Amino acid sequence: MRLAEARRRTGYSTRGFAKATGSSTRTIWELERGRRLPRPSTISKLAKVLAVPAGDVEEFREAIRKRASRGVPPEVLAQVEEMEVSEVEVVDATVIRVAAQRSLKEVMEYLISSGHPEDVDQVYEEVRGPSHQYCKAPQGS
């Protein structure tokens, strides 16, 4: 459902909802018209006043998705699109991470099955770097 619909269902006017959430009427107006995406703290506050899960409000789902998708490679977002159909309600950072893992696994499987397992190791070393805190422990430890 849309934010305006959720607000009306709870009986709030725009002004009353703004007051109940500690927001300005202009902010509520901008959120309802899609001119602004709410921050996570605002989403929580608005959803609490509306007494609905954040995933039930379209504008909240979109804001959560956009925040989680910043800087994510297109192939990972393609994985997310595939997952959305049946697996997830709200795309957040956890969903993005799972999609990235799927994408990475598929690429690694392709490289290995095409006879280039050394490419997986090479890319891994390039990304991790020699001084990364998660590098392998020295042999014999």
Residue, then its C-alpha position, 0 to 999 in steps of 0.5 A: m500500500r502507499l503511504a498516503e493510503a496507510r495514513r488515511r486508514t489510520g485516520y490521520s490527516t496530513r497535519g495530524f500524521a506530521k504532528a504524531t511523527g514529529s515531522s513537518t507537513r511538508t516532509i509528509w507531503e514530499l514522502e507521499r508524492g515520492r519527492r523524497l525517500p525517508r531515512p531508516s530512522t524516519i521509516s521506523k518512526l512512521a511505520k510505528v505510528l501507522a502500526v504497520p510493518a515497513g515492508d507493507v508501505e511501498e515508499f518504505r520498501e523503495a527507500i530501503r532498497k535504494r539505500a541497500s543498493r548503493g554501489v552494488p554491481p549491476e549483476v548483483l542487482a540482477q540476482v536481486e531481481e530474480m530473488e524478489v519474485s518469490e523469495v523476499e518481501v523487502v530488499d535490504a542489505t541482507v538480501i543484497r549480500v545474499a544476491a552478491q554471494r549467488s552472483l560470485k558463486e556463479v562466476m566462480e563455478y563458470l571459471i572453474s568449469s571452463g578450466h580456469p580455476e587459477d583465475v578465481d584465486q587470482v581475483y581473490e588475491e587481488v580483491r583481498g590484498p596481501s595485508h587484509q586482516y582475513c588473509k590466510a594464516p602462515q603455513g605451519s601455524 
